[in-house]
Amino acid sequence: MLFSKIKNLFIENHSDDINRLVAAFPTKLNEDVKQATKVIPFSRNPIKLADGNEHFVDKFVSGYKPQEFNLRGEIVKIPYRVYFEQPESDRIENLTNQQQSILNCIYLRHHNGFVREKHLVHVLETDDYFVSPFVIQILGEYVVELISILEQEITDQSISRYAEFLNENLFYWKQTQSRIVSYWDAYYRQEFPKLRDYVGQRLSNRLNKALRELSQ
């Protein structure tokens, strides 16, 4: 009885956060997403920021303008950022491989870039299509270390999957390419005087080539 009350209290307190995470994946994965969220330490508040300071949050999953994507005919809504600590490794081991992939995708929206980097490596090991929007969003951000991982790990064998996703979301892809140029201009022009040499632009060019090949 006590366990049931605690479980219901957890669901009640964090139902909005969990619902936002469920909405980020295809409906066929709803139960797997819910299982994955069970290992997320929602009870830890305040959270520790990248600079080591602690900060109380009223929402663990941002409700501000989630990014919508078309994923093979289904709309998913991916949160801008998530704010929670990392789960215990022994709890992750109890998840299925697919549930672990879901969890890694969720942590790609984490507020700490080092946490995103840790989970990105694992996400890129899977060929599940639902990871595509989480991966491409990294390319449209400013952390060059993460983009370098993308360039290295998105191979000639896997790039067609991302091209298919971009073909479904062409307007977003145009926005992303503009962001790549803007971040290069703001942060990396000195290191890469020519745009074509910037890692984000190199990967963008490869993706555009794969897009053209997809339409042939």
KAPETA-V391383 format. One line per field, one symbol per residue. ss: DSSP state (H for helix, E for strand, L for the rest). psi: psi as a letter, one per 40 degrees, with the letter a starting at -180 (. if undefined). burial: # if it has 9 or more other C-alpha atoms within 8 Angstrom, else .. A space follows every 50 residues. Layout:
ss->???
psi->???
burial->???
This chain:
ss->LHHHHHHHHHHHHHHHHHHHHHLLLLHHHHHHHHHHHLLLLLLLLLEELL LLLEELLLLLELLLLLEEEEELLEEEEELLLELLLLLLHHHHLLLLHHHH HHHHHHHLLELLHHHHHHHHHHHLLLLLHHHHHHHHHHHLLLLHHHHHHH HHHLLLLLHHHHHHHHHHLHHHHHHHHHHHHHHHHHHHLLLLLLHHHLHH HHHHHHHHHHHHHHHL
psi->dddddddddddddeddddddddeeiideedddddddeeehgdehhiihid eeiihiiehdhhehgihhihgfehhihhidiigiiiihdddddeiidddd ddddddeeeiehdddddddddddeeiehdeeddddddddeaehddddddd ddehiddedddddddddefddddddddddddddddddedddgdhdeehdd dddddddddddddde.
burial->.........#...##.##.#######...#.######.####..#.###. ....#.#..####..#..###...###########.#...##..#...## ###########...###.######......###########....##### #..#...#########.##...#..##.###.##...##..#..#.#### ####..##.##..#..
